[in-house]
Structure formats: structure tokens, C-alpha cells
Amino acid sequence: MLLTTYAFQRAVRHILGMGDLPILLLGGGGYHPPSAAKHFTLLTALVLGQELDADIPVEAEYWEELERDGGIHVGRDSELTVDGEKQAEIMCKALQDTLEKAWKRS
């Protein structure tokens, strides 16, 4: 899907803002361990309401490997196009409806 860390942050931020629904966030693997580590670090910080510096501390274990593709973020952020924004809204609404239905059944 070629999603960047920015895209993952936007998705999780939307989920966190959906109201009083209980949320369980689960992590998964990744094809490139340094990128997966960056994604999980950024998402954990987001959930905890913390801002992270874009630079990875030099004293970090595996700094060279983590820094190779340029700091904490993976990929370049881009503005959503109007069509992309509409598609994102449709997907987010569908997700929210599904979660609300599941919550009401439980």
C-alpha cells in the first residue's frame, strides 16, 4: 500500500478521535525491522500524546541502520488530494460504523 509513517499516524489519530469506543491497538510485523521500529515508536508516542524529535538520537542502538533512510519518519508526507480526502472519509466512516455496530452487539 506504500503508506508512510505520516499516513499511519493520520489513521490512528482518526481512530483515537472516534469517541467513547474502547480501542485495542495491536502491532504486527514488518518487512524492514528499522522501519517497523520507527512506525511502532511513532504510533506509541501518538497514543501517549507525546511529540517526538524527527532526529534519532545518536546514542540509540542500531543508530546507523535506523538513520539510513532519514530520521524517525519513513517516506515523505504529501497532501491528500480532494479525491484522496473523499476516499479517506468514506473508509473512516465505514470503519467507524463497523466498530460502533460491533460495540453495540457486545
Secondary structure, 3 states (H helix, E strand, C coil): CCCCHHHHHHHHHHHHCCCCCCCCCCCCCCCCHHHHHHHHHHHHHHHCCCCCCCCCCCCCCCHHHHHCCCCCCCCCCCCCCHHHHHHHHHHHHHHHHHHHHHHHHC
